[in-house]
């Protein structure tokens, strides 16, 4: 279900991490390399996330049922009424011709539990785009990595912020660090533990209501003053 796991020794993990980081810098579109980097450098972070999920009633439910964000399990979002979280997710995915089935499988986690947590972190990414109102361009993705870092402390997220900001134009860099970065820092700290949320059971709820319940601070229009 989560892909064939590969057991790596310490030096092998370091080699995969280095190779993945180098390759991702050369070609940021390589989702497989970014995924491998996240797995080989993120085990301690995923272990902490796993423990937090076990300490949460809703997180334990996620771990017990192991829902997947794949077409066969989230297709009911397309049937949800307007203004619901599910409808917003369906519109987000449909308007971009995204498929929830496109993410690479987890391969480098030691246990089934950690493999599932890493998979869940990867698969809820688009839910977070919807909740925070972030675009899928370079600035939006980089801002979301700030939030992901604050939620999970994955080294890969911070490396992605550094790599993403290095590819900005001067105008984009100014916009990011004056507007998006301060907002993302605040938003990531303000919201609930997003890895312990069973999103699929909230598809029928009003989008603004779930944002309030989870302490979500949507990204303000960069044309407005303040964050």
Backbone torsions as a table, in degrees:
resi	resn	phi	psi	omega
1	UNK	NA	-39.1	-176.4
2	UNK	-103.9	9.7	-178.9
3	UNK	94.3	157.6	-179.3
4	UNK	-73.0	121.7	-178.4
5	UNK	-79.3	146.0	179.8
6	UNK	-118.1	120.5	178.4
7	UNK	-83.6	124.4	-177.8
8	UNK	-117.7	141.8	170.8
9	UNK	-77.8	169.9	-175.6
10	UNK	-55.8	-47.6	-178.3
11	UNK	-68.3	-30.5	177.8
12	UNK	-69.1	-40.7	176.7
13	UNK	-60.3	-43.6	179.6
14	UNK	-62.5	-40.2	-179.8
15	UNK	-65.9	-43.4	178.7
16	UNK	-64.5	-42.1	179.7
17	UNK	-61.5	-46.3	-179.5
18	UNK	-64.5	-46.9	-179.8
19	UNK	-62.6	-39.8	180.0
20	UNK	-67.1	-42.1	-179.8
21	UNK	-63.3	-44.5	-179.8
22	UNK	-63.9	-46.0	-179.8
23	UNK	-65.1	-38.4	-179.9
24	UNK	-67.5	-34.5	177.1
25	UNK	-66.8	-36.4	178.6
26	UNK	-71.5	-35.9	-178.4
27	UNK	-141.9	88.0	-176.6
28	UNK	-62.3	-10.8	179.6
29	UNK	-80.7	-8.4	-178.1
30	UNK	-77.2	88.7	-178.7
31	UNK	-63.0	-30.9	-179.5
32	UNK	-66.9	-37.0	178.6
33	UNK	-71.4	-39.9	177.8
34	UNK	-63.9	-39.8	178.1
35	UNK	-63.7	-45.1	179.6
36	UNK	-62.4	-39.2	177.7
37	UNK	-62.8	-43.4	179.5
38	UNK	-62.3	-39.1	-178.6
39	UNK	-73.0	-44.2	-174.4
40	UNK	-75.1	-19.6	177.9
41	UNK	-108.0	-4.5	-169.0
42	UNK	-109.6	7.6	-175.6
43	UNK	-56.0	-49.5	178.9
44	UNK	-58.2	-38.8	179.3
45	UNK	-65.8	-44.1	179.6
46	UNK	-65.9	-32.6	176.3
47	UNK	-64.7	-39.5	177.1
48	UNK	-67.5	-40.0	177.3
49	UNK	-62.6	-43.3	178.8
50	UNK	-58.2	-44.2	-179.9
51	UNK	-65.1	-40.3	177.4
52	UNK	-62.2	-41.2	179.0
53	UNK	-63.8	-38.6	178.1
54	UNK	-66.5	-26.1	179.7
55	UNK	-85.0	-4.1	-178.3
56	UNK	-113.2	136.4	-180.0
57	UNK	-60.3	-46.2	-179.5
58	UNK	-70.8	-36.0	176.5
59	UNK	-63.3	-39.8	177.7
60	UNK	-64.6	-35.2	177.6
61	UNK	-65.3	-40.7	176.6
62	UNK	-61.7	-45.5	-179.9
63	UNK	-64.5	-35.2	-179.7
64	UNK	-70.9	-46.1	-174.7
65	UNK	-89.7	-21.0	178.6
66	UNK	47.8	59.0	176.7
67	UNK	-64.9	150.4	177.2
68	UNK	-117.9	140.7	176.4
69	UNK	-91.1	76.6	178.2
70	UNK	-130.8	161.9	-172.1
71	UNK	-53.4	-42.4	-175.9
72	UNK	-67.3	-18.2	-176.8
73	UNK	-110.5	-16.5	-178.7
74	UNK	-117.7	10.1	-177.3
75	UNK	-63.2	-22.8	179.8
76	UNK	-67.1	-15.3	177.0
77	UNK	-60.1	-31.9	-179.0
78	UNK	-70.3	-12.5	-179.7
79	UNK	-100.1	1.2	-176.0
80	UNK	-78.6	148.6	179.8
81	UNK	-63.4	158.5	177.6
82	UNK	-56.7	148.0	178.3
83	UNK	77.8	-1.2	176.4
84	UNK	-86.0	162.3	176.6
85	UNK	-60.2	-42.8	-180.0
86	UNK	-61.6	-43.4	179.7
87	UNK	-65.0	-38.4	179.1
88	UNK	-65.3	-39.4	177.3
89	UNK	-65.3	-44.4	179.6
90	UNK	-61.6	-41.3	179.2
91	UNK	-66.3	-40.6	178.5
92	UNK	-59.5	-47.4	-177.2
93	UNK	-70.8	-45.9	-176.6
94	UNK	-65.7	-38.7	-177.6
95	UNK	-68.4	-18.6	-179.4
96	UNK	-109.1	2.0	-175.9
97	UNK	56.7	35.3	176.8
98	UNK	-84.1	149.5	172.2
99	UNK	-120.0	135.8	176.7
100	UNK	-69.0	-7.2	-177.6
101	UNK	-91.6	2.7	-170.5
102	UNK	-87.6	-7.1	-173.9
103	UNK	-78.8	141.2	-179.3
104	UNK	-67.5	149.4	-179.1
105	UNK	-73.1	156.4	174.9
106	UNK	-78.2	134.2	-176.6
107	UNK	-126.3	-23.1	-167.1
108	UNK	-114.4	26.7	174.9
109	UNK	-96.1	148.1	-172.4
110	UNK	-76.1	-33.0	-174.0
111	UNK	-127.7	163.2	177.4
112	UNK	-61.3	-40.1	-179.4
113	UNK	-62.0	-48.1	179.9
114	UNK	-66.0	-36.4	177.7
115	UNK	-62.5	-39.1	179.4
116	UNK	-68.4	-42.9	179.5
117	UNK	-59.9	-43.5	178.1
118	UNK	-63.8	-39.3	177.1
119	UNK	-64.7	-43.9	-179.9
120	UNK	-62.0	-43.3	179.6
121	UNK	-59.9	-39.1	-179.6
122	UNK	-70.2	-40.4	-171.6
123	UNK	-80.9	-23.4	179.9
124	UNK	-85.7	0.5	-178.1
125	UNK	-52.3	-45.2	-178.0
126	UNK	-71.5	-29.2	173.0
127	UNK	-59.9	-41.0	-178.4
128	UNK	-68.6	-35.9	173.8
129	UNK	-56.4	-45.5	-178.2
130	UNK	-65.2	-48.2	-175.2
131	UNK	-63.7	-41.1	-177.3
132	UNK	-90.3	-5.8	177.4
133	UNK	67.4	36.6	-177.2
134	UNK	-97.3	140.6	175.7
135	UNK	-73.2	171.7	-178.8
136	UNK	-103.0	17.9	174.7
137	UNK	-80.8	-178.6	-175.0
138	UNK	-59.9	-41.7	-179.9
139	UNK	-66.1	-44.4	-179.6
140	UNK	-63.1	-43.8	179.5
141	UNK	-65.2	-39.6	-179.8
142	UNK	-67.6	-39.9	177.3
143	UNK	-63.5	-39.0	179.5
144	UNK	-67.2	-31.6	176.7
145	UNK	-63.8	-32.4	175.2
146	UNK	-61.9	-46.3	179.2
147	UNK	-64.8	-42.2	179.1
148	UNK	-62.0	-37.8	177.7
149	UNK	-64.0	-44.1	-178.8
150	UNK	-68.5	-27.3	178.2
151	UNK	-81.5	-34.3	-172.2
152	UNK	-125.9	-13.4	-178.3
153	UNK	57.4	37.2	176.3
154	UNK	-78.6	124.9	178.0
155	UNK	-55.4	-36.6	-179.1
156	UNK	-57.8	-35.2	-179.2
157	UNK	-64.7	-44.2	179.3
158	UNK	-68.1	-38.1	175.7
159	UNK	-61.6	-36.1	178.4
160	UNK	-67.6	-35.7	176.9
161	UNK	-64.6	-44.7	179.1
162	UNK	-63.9	-46.6	-179.8
163	UNK	-65.9	-40.6	179.8
164	UNK	-64.6	-45.7	-177.8
165	UNK	-67.8	-26.6	177.9
166	UNK	-68.2	-22.9	-179.0
167	UNK	-94.1	-1.2	178.4
168	UNK	-69.2	150.6	164.9
169	UNK	-73.2	169.3	-179.8
170	UNK	-59.9	-40.7	178.8
171	UNK	-65.0	-43.4	178.6
172	UNK	-63.9	-40.5	-178.5
173	UNK	-63.2	-43.0	178.0
174	UNK	-62.6	-45.5	179.2
175	UNK	-61.3	-43.4	-177.4
176	UNK	-63.0	-49.9	-173.8
177	UNK	-79.6	-19.6	176.1
178	UNK	-89.8	-27.9	-174.7
179	UNK	-118.4	-60.7	-170.9
180	UNK	-72.0	-43.3	-176.4
181	UNK	-64.4	-48.0	177.6
182	UNK	-61.1	-40.9	178.1
183	UNK	-63.0	-47.0	-176.8
184	UNK	-62.9	-38.7	177.8
185	UNK	-60.4	-44.1	179.0
186	UNK	-68.9	-44.4	-176.4
187	UNK	-65.2	-39.6	-178.7
188	UNK	-66.7	-29.9	179.2
189	UNK	-84.0	-29.9	-173.5
190	UNK	-76.8	-32.4	-171.0
191	UNK	-81.3	170.2	178.9
192	UNK	-69.5	176.9	174.8
193	UNK	-71.5	100.1	-171.3
194	UNK	-72.4	-16.0	176.7
195	UNK	-79.7	-11.3	179.9
196	UNK	-102.2	17.4	-179.6
197	UNK	-101.4	132.9	176.5
198	UNK	-93.1	80.3	-170.2
199	UNK	-56.3	-40.3	-174.3
200	UNK	-61.5	-24.8	179.4
201	UNK	-85.3	2.3	178.9
202	UNK	-116.7	8.1	-179.0
203	UNK	-56.5	-33.9	-174.5
204	UNK	-80.8	-6.3	-175.3
205	UNK	-89.1	154.7	-179.9
206	UNK	-61.9	134.9	-176.5
207	UNK	-58.2	-45.3	-178.4
208	UNK	-67.9	-30.7	178.8
209	UNK	-68.0	-44.6	179.3
210	UNK	-67.6	-34.2	175.4
211	UNK	-60.2	-44.3	178.5
212	UNK	-64.6	-44.3	-177.3
213	UNK	-62.9	-33.1	-176.5
214	UNK	-100.4	6.6	177.2
215	UNK	68.7	30.0	-178.0
216	UNK	-78.1	130.3	175.0
217	UNK	-108.2	98.0	-177.9
218	UNK	-60.4	151.9	-179.4
219	UNK	-67.3	123.5	178.9
220	UNK	-74.2	159.2	177.0
221	UNK	-61.5	125.1	-179.0
222	UNK	-62.6	-13.3	178.7
223	UNK	-79.7	-15.1	178.2
224	UNK	-89.6	160.7	-177.6
225	UNK	-86.1	143.0	176.0
226	UNK	81.2	167.4	176.5
227	UNK	-128.4	NA	NA
